[in-house]
Amino acid sequence: MWMISVNIAGHRFQLRAAAVVVHEGFVLLHRLLGDAFWALPGGRVEPGEDGQTTVVREMREELAAEVACTGLLYAVENFFEHAGQANHEIGLYFRVQFEADSPLLDKSRDHAGVEGDHRLEFRWFPVTQLHAVDLRPAFLRDTLSQPHLDFQHIVQRG
């Protein structure tokens, strides 16, 4: 399977789509088991695939969950370094809802997921306490705690 990711001029350029799942004052984050930082669930877009389809596919692959995308929330130009590699990422962040009876809405426990050969950990965090979480990209700590989530274009460096 091909993903939109290319190395050019010393940078890895990629197109990513992410799920912003906010429910009853909590946001769903995930990380590779053993990683120190958290992120919104999602993944790289495949050639010919739109961002909403990517989010639905990623949630199905990683959590075996059916979701509905309800609109684009953030368009992000994200510049960062990871594992010694400079990255230039375009991120499309979509509002997402689980089905009303989804067991993934249980906030009292962590949820397990998979990405290829890697195990993922999913956890609900109160949006009012994100300042204490190593959440990447960092702008999410402030924007997700706002009472109204409206569309924004964001440039994140570092």
N, C-alpha and C positions, 0 to 999 in steps of 0.2 A: 504494500500500500504506500503510495507517495503522499507526502505532506508538503505544503508550501513552506520550504525552508531552504535557503541557499547561502553559501559562504561567499562573500564579496568584499573586497577592499578591507580585509581584516575584521569584518563583522559577520555575524550570523544574522541574516534577515529572515524573519518569519511572520506569518499571519496566524494569529490565534483567536479563537472564540471562547468565551467564558460564560458560565452560568452564575447569575446573581440571584440566589435563592434566599429571600428574606421572608420569615414566617414568625408572626407573634413576637417581634422584637429580637429575633435571633437570625444569624446568617450562617449558611452552611459553607464550611471551608474544608480543604483537604490537603494532604501532603503524602509524599512517599514515606512509607514506614521507616522510621529512623532519621528522617530529615528534621532539621531544627525549625524551618520556616513553613508557614501556611500560605495557601493561595486559594483563589476561587477555582472550582472544578471547571474543566474544559480541555481544550487541546488544539493542535494545529489543524488548520483547514486543509482539506484535500483539493487538488486541482479540479475546477468545475463545480465545487461545492459552495453553497452560500453559508454564511455564518450561523444562521438559525439551525440549518440542517446539521452542521458540525456539532453544535451544543446538544441537540437531540441524540445524535449518534454517540457522542462521548458519554453522556449520562446513561445511555443504554449499555454501552460497552463496559464502563467502569462500575456501575451500580445496578445494572439490570433494571433500571427505572424508566418509566415512561413520563415524559415531562411536556409541558407546553411553554413555548417562548411567547412572551406577551409584549415584546418591544425592545428596541435598542436603547440601552441606558448610557453607555459610555463608548466613545471612540478614543482610543489611547495610543499615543506614540510613546513607547517605552524604551528607554536607552539604559542598559545595565550590563554588568559583568557577572558571569556565572562560570565557575570552574575555570577561571583564567581566560574565558572567551568573551569578547565584546559582543553584545547583542543589540539589535535594532528590531523591535517587535511592534507590529501594528496589532492592537487588540480590540476586538469587538465584544462588548460586554452586554449580555441580554438579560432582561428580567425573565425569570423562570419560575414555574409553579409545578409542584408535584400533584399527582392525583390526590383528592381529599382523604382517601383511606390508605395512603401510602405508609408503610411501616417506617419509612425513612424520615417521617415527620416526628418520630420519637426523639426528643431532645435529651432524654435521660441517659443515653448511652452513645458510644461511638459506633460507627458503621464501617464495615470492611468493604473494600473495593479492589479491583485489579486493573492494571494497565500493562498488557503484554505479560512479561514475566515478573513484574513488580507488584508488590502489595501496597495498597493505598489505605489511608486512615481518613475517615470523614467525621467531622465533629461540628456541632452547633455551638456558636459563640454569641453571647449577648452583644448586640451592636453598640451598646453603651460602654463596653469593656475592651474594645478592639485596640485601644491605646497600649494595652499591656501584652498584645500578641505580636509576634514577629510575622507580620502579614505583608506579602509582596504582591504587586507593587504597593509601596507605602501610602500612596494617596487614598487607598481604600479605607484606612483607619478613620479618616475624617469624613469622606463622602458617604460611607455606609451608615454612619451614625446620625446623619441629617434626617429630620422628620419627614421630609418629602424628597424622594429620589427622582430628579429630573435629568433629562439628557444633558450631557456635558462632553466637550472635547477637552482632553487632558494631555499635556506633555509631561512625562515623568522622566527625570534624569537621576540616575544613581539608585 
